[in-house]
Amino acid sequence: MNAVVCVKQVPDTETLIKLNAEGTEIATEGVKWILNPYDEYAVEEAVQQKEKAGDGSVTLVTLGPDRALEALRSGLAVGADTAVHINDAAFAEKTDPYATAVALAAAVKELEYDMIFCGKQAMEDDAGQVASILGELLELPVVTVVVKLEVSDDKKTAIVTREIEGGHAVIEVPLPAVFTAQKGLNNPRYASLPGIMKAKKKPVTVKTVADLGVSAEPMTVVKSMSLPPDRQAGKMIEGDDAAAKAIALAKALHEEAKII
């Protein structure tokens, strides 16, 4: 069972986010970078499916600068076998979900796969678009927010449980297909010391735009970004008369908070 996992390096969820001087993207100075948390579920599922099948391989693919190699090593340390790093200055200044998916699709086309996994979204932009575009470019079915996946004995189909509003949907999909991993799909394993050491020796192939024969031209451009407004201090409604306090609360919710 051969699987490809598209991963991304994102700022640590505990990092204090700041914007660059132009207000168009996250300032990268002093940021701690990690493997996207949802991608951890994707990597774990790919490794588990390989283990269940008893054969095959797991290949990671990422698009990013030199530092993105750390994210690949994280996935290699927990069981992935090889990796492809799309590293080109053309993507450094401008990219979007479409341009990213185009590059990933070009790299994936060169690989053998029965399944393609992605995290359901990247933690820093929450776009959640790359996997669906990737499936379209590869002409493969896409199943999103997957919480359970069972491959048939003949490895031609999979029974997939995905989250929907208010419940779950169970569907059957032919393989190969693209799946996006949701929390609950599995419990990602921790990298062992031997795994970390082995990851340093596992092969990572570097690809450029020229190698892939694609363009880095995005279809969308971020004009501006802004941080959430500072949270205002809470307001206490004083008094001993419960009825009067209820009236004052309702008035404040209506006139000040404007939520009723």
N, C-alpha and C positions, 0 to 999 in steps of 0.2 A: 504494500500500500504506500504509494508515493504521495507526499503532501507538500504543498508550498504554503508558507505563511508570510503574508505581507505585514511588516511591523514598522513602527515609527518611534523615534526618540522624542520625548516630550519633557517639559520642565517638571521637576518633582512637584507633587501635589501640595507639598508644604512650603514651596518656594514663594517668597514675597514677589508678586508680579509687578513689574514696572514697564512703562511704555518707552519707546525710543523718542528722540527729540521731535520727530515728525508726527508722532502719534499714529503710526501706521502699522506697528507690529510690536511684539514683546521685546524689551531690551534684554539681550542675552548675557550682558556682563554679570558675573557672579551667580549665574543660575546653575543649579545642580540638575543634571539631566538623567532621565531614567527610561527604561522600556515602558511604553504606554501600558498602563494597567490592564486594559481590555485585551491588549495583544498577548498578555501573559496567559489568559484563558485560551486564546487561539493557539499559541505554541504548545501548551499542555495538551490540548485536544489532539493536535496533530501527532504528538509523541505517543499519546495513548493509543490512537488508532493504528500507528505503526507497530506498537507493541502487541496489540490484539491480533493483528494480521500475521505477526511473526516474521515479516520481511518488509522491504521498502526503505524509504529514506524521507527525511524532513529537510527541506531547504528553506531558509529564511531569505527574504528580499526586502531591502529598505532603500529609500531615497533620502539622502542627507549628506551633510559635510563630513569632514574627517571624524568628528566626535561621535557620529552615529555608529561607528564601529563598536563602541561600547555596548549599544543596544543589541547588536548582533551577537556579541560575545555573551551577553546575558542569556539569550535564547539558546546558543550553542552549549552553554554550561548545564542546561537542564534537559538536554537530549536531542536537540537538532543536530544534523550531521554536517551540513554545508551552508554557505551563505553567499548572497550576491549583494554587493554594495554599489548602488548607483550614486556616484559621486562626481558632480560636474559643477563648475562655477556658474554655468548657465542657469542652474536652478537656485543659486544662492540668493539672488536679488528678487526674483519673481516666480511664484508658482501658485497653483491653486489645485483643488481636488481633481479637475479634469487633466491638467498637465501631469500631475502626479500619477494618475491612473494610466495615462498614455505610456509613461516611462515604465511603470510597473508591468503593464501588459506586454510591452516589448521584451522585457527581461523574462517574464514568465513563459512566453511563447518558446523560449529556447530550452525550457526544462520539461521533464516528464512528470506528470501529476495525475492523480485520481481525484484529489480534492484540493481546494484552495481555501485557506482560512485567513480572516482578518479580524481585528477587534471591531466591535460594533461602531466605535467612534474614537477619535483621538481626544485626549483629555484637554488639550490646550485650546482647540477651536470648536470642538463638538460638531463638526460639519456632518460627519456620518455619510459622506457621499462617495468616497473612493471605491469601496467594495462594489457598489451597484454599477458605477461607471466601468469598473474593471470587468465585471461580468458581461456587460453589454459589448465591450470591445473584444472580449474573447468569445462572444456568442455562447455563453454558458448561463444556466439558470442560477439565480441568486436567492438564498434564504437568509434573512436577517434575524437578529436578536435570538440566536439559537441557544436553548438551555438543555437540550438533549439530542444526541445523534447516534443512531445505530445503523451500521452498514450491513447490507445483506450478505449472505454467505458467498454469493457469486460476485460480490463487489461491483455490481452494476447499478444498484440503487441504494438509497438511504432513507430511513424513516426519521424525520426531524420534528422535534417539538420546539415551537418558537413562541415567544411572548406576544400576546395581543392585549389590547385594553380590556381589563376585567377577566382575563383568563389565558388559556393557551390554545394554540392550533397545532394539530398533528398532520403533517403532509408527507407524501412520498415524492422523492425527486431523483431523476436519473443522474448518474455520475459520468463524467466529472461535473462538479458544481462549485459555486462560491458560497461560503458560509461566513457569517459574522458572529463572533462569540459574545455572549452576554454573561454577566456575573451569574453564577449558579450552574454553569455548564460543567464545571469541574473545580477542583481545588489545586491551583498551580503549586508544583513542588518547589522546594528551595534548592538552590544550587549547592552541591556538596563541594568540598575542597578538591577532591579528585576531578569532579566535573569542571570546575573552574580552570584547573590546570590543563585538562584535555582540550578545553575550548580554545586555548591559546594556540593550539596546533592544528585545529580544524581549518580546512580551506575556506578562504573568503575571496571571491572573484570580484574585482572592481570593474565597473562598466561606466562609460561616458555617454553623452548624447550621441556622439559620432559612432560609437560602438553599436548603439541600439537603433540608429537611424531614425530618431524621433526629434520633435521640436519641443523646446521648453516653454513655448509661448502659451500663457494662460488665457482662459476665456473670461475670467473675472479678476478684478484688481481691488484690493482693500483700500478705500479712500481714507478712512479714519477709524481709530479704535478709541474707546474710552473706558476708564475704570468705573465701577459702580459708585454712586454718590456715597459719601460718608454717612453711616447710620446715625440718625438723630437720637438724642437721649430720650428715654421713656418718660411718659407723663403720668404722674400719680394723681388720682382723683380722691381727695380727702373728704372726710365727713363721717358722721355717725348714722345718718339717715340713708338706709339702703335704697329707698325709692328715689330719693334725690340724686344719689350717686349713679343709679342706673340711667336716669334721665341725662345727667351730665356726660356719661359715657357714650350714650347713643348720639348726643349732640356732637361730641368730639369726633366720633367715627364718621359722622355725616359731613360735618363742616370742615374739619381739619384733615383727617385721614382720607376722607372722600371714598370710603369703601362700602358705605351703605346709603 
